Amino acid sequence: MNLALFRALSLSGSAAAIALLFSSCTVDQDAALFASGNGAGSATKKKTEKVSTDNEKSWSEKMKEAREEREKERAEAEKRKEKELAAKKKADEKKAADAGPSFAERMEAAREEREKARAEAEKVKAKELAEKKKQDEAEARKLASEKKKADAEKKLLAEKKAREEAAKDAAEKKAREQRLAAKKKAEEEREARRLARQRDDAGSREVAAVAERRSGGGFFSRLAVGTPSQYKSEGHKIFVNQRLLGSLSPANAKIEVDLSEQRARIYKTGAGGPQLVIETAVSSGKSGHSTPTGTFRIKEKLVHKRSTLYGTWMASSGATVRSSGDSRQRPYGASSFVGAEMPYWMRINGGIGMHIGYVPNYPASHGCIRVPSAIQPLIYSKVGVGTSVTVKQ
C-alpha cells in the first residue's frame, strides 16, 4: 500500500516537472516543487533517488537540464529581442532621416538660427556704436580744436586790445610829459632869460662901479697894461680890461685855458700881438673825466643848453630819484631824465664845451670847462663860432 502510493506520487511529480519544463512561465520550478507545506516532496525525492537506475536520469539532473534549457531559451529570446529593437531603431532612424529633422531638431535649429542672428545683430550694433563713438570723439576733438582756436583768437584780440590801450596810455602819458616838459622848459627859459637880464644888469652895474673906483695894481698892473678897470666876481678872481673890451669881437678873439692853473684867458689878436682882455677862474674835468688838451674852434653856441648825459632822474610823481646822475643808468622808480643846465654853451670838441657852472677852484666837471656865471655871458657875447680855443696843461 505504501509502495503503490509512493509510485503514484512519483509519477505525478514527474508529470508536473515535465509540464513546468515546457512552460513559458518564469516561475522557479525547483522552488515550486520543493515548496510543500507537509514535506511530502522531500520524502518522495529521497525515495526516487533510491529506486533510480544507471540508465535513467535523476530528478535533480532533469531539473538542472530543464533549468539550463530555460536559461538558454531566455538568452535566445533576449538576443532576438535586442535584434528586433536594433532593427526597429534602425528603421525608425531611416524613417526619421527620410522624413527630415524632427520637431525638436527643427526647434533647436531655429533656436540656433535666432542665436546666430542675435549675435550678428549685436555685432552690427557694436560696430555701429563703435563707429558712432569714433564719430563723437572726432566731433569732440573738432569742437575742442575750434574752442582752442577761438580761445587763442580771443586771447590775441585781448592782448592786441591791451597793447593798443597800453600804447594809447603811453602815448597820452608821453604827450602829457611832453606838454609838461615843454611848459617847464618854457618856464625855465623865461627864468633863465630873467636871471640873465638880472646878471647882465648886475654885471654892468658892478663893472661900472669898479671902473669908477679905478683901483690900481692887480694882474693887469703887473703886466704893465696901463690901469685897467678891474672886475671881480664874488668868490673868484675875475679881471676885465675895459679899455680893450669894446674892441674885442669874434673876428679877433682867442681863448686859452690853462688846466694846471684852472684859469681861462681871452685875448684880442692883431698887429701888435695878442692882448689880454678877460681872465677868470674855471673848473675843468675831474679825475676820470679829464678835459682834452689841444687847439680847437668853437663849433656851436647856445644860450640855453641841457646835458644829454648828466643830470637828474625823476619819478612820475615829479620827485627826484637818487641816482648817479648818468642818463645811461636808469635807477629803480625813475621815469624821466632831466639833463643838467649848461647856460651860454660853447662847444669846442665833441661833447666838451665852456658854459656857466659851479666853479670850486679845482677840477670838478665831467670834462667841460665851467665858467662863473658873472663872466661867461660877457665872454659868450665877445666870441663866435670859429673862435680858436687852446687847452693846455
C-alpha positions in Angstrom: 0.0 0.0 0.0 2.7 2.3 0.8 4.8 1.3 -2.2 1.8 1.9 -4.5 1.2 5.3 -3.0 4.9 6.3 -3.4 4.9 5.4 -7.1 1.7 7.3 -7.7 3.3 10.4 -6.1 6.4 9.9 -8.1 4.6 9.8 -11.4 2.5 12.8 -10.5 5.7 14.7 -9.6 7.4 13.7 -12.9 4.4 14.9 -14.8 4.4 18.2 -13.0 8.1 18.6 -13.7 7.8 17.9 -17.4 4.8 20.3 -17.6 6.8 23.0 -15.9 9.9 22.4 -18.2 7.9 23.2 -21.3 6.0 26.0 -19.8 6.9 29.6 -20.8 6.3 30.7 -17.2 9.3 32.1 -15.5 8.5 30.8 -12.1 11.3 28.9 -10.4 10.2 25.3 -10.8 12.6 23.9 -8.3 11.3 26.3 -5.7 7.7 25.3 -6.6 8.5 21.6 -6.4 10.2 21.9 -3.1 7.6 24.4 -1.7 5.4 21.9 0.2 3.6 22.5 3.4 3.9 18.9 4.6 7.3 17.9 3.3 5.9 15.2 1.0 8.1 16.3 -1.9 11.2 15.8 0.0 10.2 12.4 1.1 9.3 11.5 -2.5 12.6 12.7 -3.8 14.5 10.6 -1.4 12.6 7.5 -2.4 13.0 8.3 -6.1 16.8 8.5 -5.7 16.8 5.1 -4.1 14.9 3.4 -7.0 16.8 5.2 -9.9 18.9 3.0 -12.2 22.1 3.8 -14.2 20.2 4.4 -17.5 17.6 6.7 -16.0 18.5 10.4 -15.0 17.8 11.5 -11.6 15.1 14.1 -10.8 17.7 16.7 -9.9 19.6 16.3 -13.1 16.4 16.6 -15.0 15.6 19.7 -13.1 19.1 21.1 -13.8 18.7 20.3 -17.5 15.3 21.9 -17.5 16.7 25.0 -15.9 19.6 25.3 -18.3 17.2 24.8 -21.2 15.1 27.6 -19.8 18.1 29.9 -19.4 19.2 29.1 -23.0 15.8 29.9 -24.3 15.6 33.1 -22.3 19.0 34.2 -23.6 18.0 33.5 -27.1 14.7 35.3 -26.6 16.6 38.3 -25.2 19.0 38.2 -28.1 16.1 38.1 -30.6 14.5 41.0 -28.7 17.7 43.0 -28.9 18.0 42.4 -32.6 14.4 43.4 -33.0 14.9 46.6 -31.0 18.1 47.4 -33.0 16.2 46.7 -36.3 13.3 48.9 -35.1 15.7 51.7 -34.0 17.5 51.5 -37.4 14.1 51.5 -39.2 13.0 54.5 -37.1 16.2 56.3 -37.8 15.9 55.6 -41.5 12.3 56.7 -41.3 13.3 59.9 -39.4 16.0 60.5 -41.9 13.6 60.1 -44.8 11.1 62.2 -43.1 13.6 65.1 -42.3 14.6 66.6 -39.0 12.3 66.2 -36.1 10.3 68.9 -34.4 12.8 69.1 -31.6 15.7 69.3 -34.2 13.8 72.0 -36.1 13.2 73.9 -32.9 16.9 73.6 -32.0 17.9 74.7 -35.5 15.5 77.6 -35.2 16.9 78.5 -31.8 20.5 78.3 -33.2 19.5 80.5 -36.1 17.9 83.0 -33.7 21.1 83.0 -31.6 23.2 83.4 -34.6 21.0 86.2 -35.9 21.1 87.9 -32.5 24.9 87.6 -32.3 25.1 89.1 -35.8 22.7 91.9 -34.8 24.7 92.5 -31.6 27.9 92.5 -33.7 26.4 95.0 -36.1 25.1 97.1 -33.3 28.5 97.0 -31.5 30.2 98.1 -34.8 27.6 100.9 -35.2 28.2 102.0 -31.6 32.0 101.9 -32.1 31.6 104.0 -35.3 29.3 106.4 -33.6 31.7 106.7 -30.7 34.5 107.3 -33.1 32.5 110.0 -34.9 31.5 111.5 -31.5 35.2 111.6 -30.5 36.2 113.1 -33.8 33.4 115.7 -33.3 34.5 116.3 -29.8 38.1 116.8 -31.0 36.9 119.1 -33.7 34.9 121.2 -31.2 37.8 121.2 -28.8 40.1 122.4 -31.6 37.6 125.1 -32.6 37.2 126.1 -29.0 41.0 126.2 -28.6 41.3 128.3 -31.8 38.6 130.6 -30.6 40.2 131.0 -27.2 43.5 131.7 -28.9 41.9 134.3 -31.2 40.1 135.8 -28.2 43.4 135.9 -26.3 45.2 137.5 -29.2 42.4 140.1 -29.5 42.6 140.7 -25.8 46.4 141.1 -25.9 46.1 143.3 -29.0 43.5 145.4 -27.2 45.7 145.6 -24.1 48.7 146.6 -26.2 46.6 149.2 -28.0 45.3 150.5 -24.7 48.8 150.5 -23.2 50.2 152.2 -26.3 47.3 154.7 -26.1 48.0 155.3 -22.4 51.8 155.5 -23.1 51.1 158.0 -25.9 48.8 160.1 -23.7 51.3 159.9 -20.9 54.2 160.8 -23.3 52.1 163.7 -24.6 51.3 164.9 -21.1 55.0 164.6 -20.2 56.0 166.4 -23.4 53.4 169.2 -22.6 54.7 169.4 -19.0 58.3 169.3 -20.2 57.6 172.0 -22.8 55.8 174.0 -20.2 58.7 173.5 -17.8 61.2 174.3 -20.4 59.4 177.5 -21.3 59.2 178.4 -17.7 62.9 177.6 -17.3 63.8 179.6 -20.4 61.8 182.6 -19.1 63.5 182.2 -15.7 66.9 181.9 -17.4 66.3 185.0 -19.5 65.1 186.8 -16.4 68.2 185.7 -14.5 70.4 186.6 -17.5 68.9 190.0 -17.6 69.5 190.3 -13.9 73.1 189.1 -14.2 73.7 191.4 -17.1 72.3 194.3 -15.2 74.2 193.4 -12.1 77.4 192.9 -14.1 77.0 196.2 -15.8 76.4 197.9 -12.5 79.4 196.1 -10.9 81.7 196.8 -13.8 80.7 200.5 -13.8 81.2 200.7 -10.0 84.7 199.1 -10.4 85.5 201.4 -13.2 84.6 204.4 -11.1 86.9 203.1 -8.3 89.8 202.7 -10.8 91.8 200.8 -8.2 95.4 200.2 -9.4 97.6 197.1 -9.1 96.4 193.5 -9.7 97.2 191.3 -12.6 96.9 193.9 -15.4 99.2 196.3 -13.5 101.8 193.6 -13.2 101.7 193.1 -17.0 102.1 196.9 -17.4 98.9 197.3 -19.5 98.1 200.6 -18.0 95.5 200.9 -15.3 92.5 198.9 -16.5 89.2 198.6 -14.8 89.0 195.5 -12.6 86.0 193.3 -12.4 85.9 190.6 -9.7 83.1 188.1 -9.1 82.1 187.1 -5.6 84.5 184.2 -4.6 86.5 184.3 -7.9 89.4 186.4 -9.3 87.9 187.9 -12.5 89.6 190.7 -14.4 88.4 192.7 -17.4 90.4 195.3 -19.4 87.7 197.9 -20.0 90.0 199.8 -22.4 90.2 196.8 -24.8 86.8 195.3 -24.1 85.0 197.4 -26.6 87.3 196.4 -29.4 87.1 192.7 -28.7 85.0 190.8 -31.2 84.5 187.2 -32.7 86.8 188.3 -35.5 89.9 188.9 -33.3 89.1 186.9 -30.1 91.2 184.0 -29.0 90.7 181.8 -25.9 93.4 180.0 -23.9 92.6 177.6 -21.0 95.4 176.6 -18.5 94.3 173.4 -16.7 97.2 173.5 -14.3 96.2 177.0 -13.1 92.4 176.4 -13.6 92.3 179.8 -15.4 90.9 180.9 -18.8 92.1 184.0 -20.7 90.5 185.8 -23.6 92.9 187.7 -25.9 92.5 190.3 -28.6 94.7 189.4 -31.6 96.1 191.9 -34.0 99.2 193.6 -35.5 100.6 194.4 -32.1 100.3 190.8 -30.9 97.8 189.2 -28.5 96.4 191.5 -25.8 94.7 190.1 -22.6 91.1 191.4 -22.3 89.4 188.9 -19.8 90.8 186.5 -17.3 88.7 184.2 -15.0 88.9 181.2 -12.8 87.4 178.0 -14.3 86.8 174.3 -13.3 87.8 171.6 -15.7 87.3 167.8 -15.8 87.9 165.8 -12.7 89.8 162.5 -12.4 88.3 160.0 -14.8 86.6 162.8 -16.8 89.7 164.8 -17.8 89.3 167.7 -20.3 91.1 167.0 -23.6 94.0 169.2 -24.5 94.8 170.7 -27.9 93.7 173.6 -30.2 90.0 173.6 -31.2 87.5 176.0 -32.6 84.0 176.9 -31.2 81.5 174.8 -33.2 78.3 175.7 -31.6 76.8 178.5 -29.4 73.5 178.1 -27.4 72.2 180.4 -24.6 70.1 177.5 -23.3 71.5 174.0 -23.3 71.0 170.9 -21.2 73.3 167.9 -20.9 72.2 164.7 -22.6 74.5 162.6 -20.4 74.4 164.1 -16.9 71.5 165.4 -14.8 68.8 164.2 -12.6 66.4 161.2 -12.7 62.8 162.0 -11.8 59.9 159.8 -10.7 56.4 160.0 -12.4 55.3 162.0 -9.3 57.9 164.6 -10.0 60.1 163.7 -7.1 63.9 163.4 -7.6 65.2 159.8 -7.6 68.6 159.1 -6.0 71.0 158.1 -8.8 74.5 158.6 -10.2 73.2 161.3 -12.4 74.1 159.4 -15.6 71.4 159.2 -18.2 72.7 155.8 -19.3 72.0 154.3 -15.9 68.3 154.4 -15.1 67.6 153.8 -11.3 64.7 151.9 -9.9 61.5 154.0 -9.8 62.7 156.6 -12.3 60.5 157.6 -15.3 62.3 160.5 -16.9 65.7 162.2 -17.1 66.3 165.9 -16.8 69.7 167.0 -18.2 71.8 169.4 -16.2 71.6 173.1 -17.3 74.6 174.4 -19.2 73.7 178.1 -20.0 75.7 180.0 -22.5 77.1 176.9 -24.1 80.1 177.0 -26.4 81.0 173.6 -27.9 84.7 173.1 -28.6 85.3 169.4 -29.0 82.7 166.6 -29.3 80.6 166.8 -26.1 83.1 169.2 -24.4 82.4 172.9 -24.2 82.5 176.0 -22.0 79.4 177.0 -20.1 78.1 178.5 -16.8 78.6 176.1 -13.9 79.8 175.7 -10.4 83.5 176.7 -10.0 85.0 175.4 -6.8 88.6 176.4 -7.7 89.6 172.8 -8.6 88.7 170.3 -11.3 85.1 169.1 -10.7 83.3 168.7 -14.0 82.7 165.7 -16.3 85.1 167.2 -18.9 83.6 170.5 -19.7 85.1 173.9 -18.7 82.9 175.6 -16.2 83.0 179.4 -16.1 81.5 181.6 -13.3 78.0 183.0 -14.1 79.3 186.6 -13.6 81.6 186.5 -16.6 80.5 183.7 -19.0 77.7 185.8 -20.6 80.3 188.5 -21.4 82.7 186.0 -22.9 79.8 184.4 -24.9 79.0 187.9 -26.4 82.6 188.6 -27.5 83.4 185.3 -29.3 81.7 183.4 -32.1 81.6 180.1 -34.0 85.1 179.5 -35.3 86.9 181.3 -32.5 90.1 179.5 -31.6 90.3 177.7 -28.2 93.6 176.3 -26.9 93.5 173.9 -23.9 96.9 173.1 -22.3 98.3 171.7 -19.1 
